[in-house]
């Protein structure tokens, strides 16, 4: 691959939008494989971690986070043509959303794009969604999979509330549940009562595909 992933991560971390978009345009023009495109998404994700660290240290401010969010959304838009092969056969249904209290949606949107490209029908209910919003959508579309996203520490408890709600409604056993986002770990997954966790959208799609076999 011609692209230097380290340089890309740095450019995202420095919020150098022109450089990032130019690199991605050149990359897309090389007609890359899906696997190469996923590496590029990962490099962008690492750049966002750099942004988060600089915010933590007080070098970046909320305005920079907002700009970083817009930058990454444009980056993913630029990568869309090469992110997935665009399966036409429907392989399964996913209800997806960012949990209550959390407004971050870039990672969720990346997972949605990749899952759709793999042939899943995805019902994305959006950000900051309550337990009842998840339950209502699940009752309506009866998916095989529930995907919950969150990047704030508090998202873990919000995810657990959804799973507890599903349990109370007797809906949990009909579903596979996957959680994603920066703070998810094995421990968080057990605490939440989910079936799987990941901090990588491509891996998340593979897990969902495995459940459909
Ligand atoms: C951009 C950003 C914002 C933007 C979000 C824009 C948007 N549309 O999403 C804005 C400006 C809105 C924002 C606001 C805030 N933010 Co912010 N933000 C970030 C930042 C820099 C990047 C997040 C991101 O997009 N990452 C890139 C994506 C691609 O990664 P990802 O989400 O992990 O997703 C990947 C995987 O996890 C996976 N995935 C994600 N979801 C799912 C779901 C499923 C089902 C699957 C299978 C996979 C999957 O796929 C993705 C691709 O591989 C992070 C830093 C960081 N390290 O994450 C801070 C960060 C998350 N923010 C933080 C904070 C503190 C805030 C604010 C409180 C700031 C403030 N004072 O107002 C507010 C909170 C608002 C709220 N209530 O949610 C903290 C959180 C601290 C904590 N532990 O809770 C962080 C970690 C920064 C930091 N180090 O301090 N933020």
Boltz pocket constraint, residues with backbone or C-beta under 6 A from the ligand:
constraints:
  - pocket:
      binder: B
      contacts: [[A, 44], [A, 45], [A, 48], [A, 49], [A, 50], [A, 51], [A, 52], [A, 53], [A, 55], [A, 56], [A, 62], [A, 65], [A, 66], [A, 67], [A, 68], [A, 69], [A, 70], [A, 72], [A, 101], [A, 102], [A, 103], [A, 104], [A, 105], [A, 106], [A, 107], [A, 108], [A, 110], [A, 111], [A, 146], [A, 147], [A, 148], [A, 149], [A, 150], [A, 151], [A, 152], [A, 153], [A, 154], [A, 178], [A, 179], [A, 180], [A, 181], [A, 182], [A, 198], [A, 199], [A, 200], [A, 201], [A, 202], [A, 204], [A, 205]]
      max_distance: 6.0
